[in-house]
């Protein structure tokens, strides 16, 4: 199965953890995500490109994918800052997983944004629970790096690539 890749630009502003979680939407006050903010360093302020990848089957494989593709892991602050129409851009329901893990009561976890039917919430999930067909893993790269494919690469014929949220199918001329 091929991975589906979408990219979006996010603007990281200075926020407390409470503000970041609240900005996601309808996160219930009893969710554990509210309790792990002290484990994440606030990322550098400014714009960056988020690369969302669907089709990765586990959190471990997501980390390997980042290394193989020279992508950066994301903090929940970056994922929480994504302000798009989730249903339109990514499908009717699903979740986006931040790829920097944390611990809660001795177990490895990661934060994600979950959406369905216009509702969004921040969550804290088990690493083993990520990798479903409705899940997207989030990575980042500097906005200054070009996201354009190398058009001199002869192996790209027929490939579908995405640049700034728009999908293109490459063909030889």
Secondary structure, 3 states (H helix, E strand, C coil): CCCEEEEEEEEECCCCHHHHHHHHCCCCCCCHHHHCHHHCCCCCCEEEEEEEEECCCCHHHHHHHHHHCCCEECCHHHHHCCCCCHHHHHCCEEEEEECCCEEECCEEEEEEEEEECCEEEEEEEEHHHCCCCCEEEEEEECCCCCCCCCCCCHHHCCCEEEECCEEEECCCC
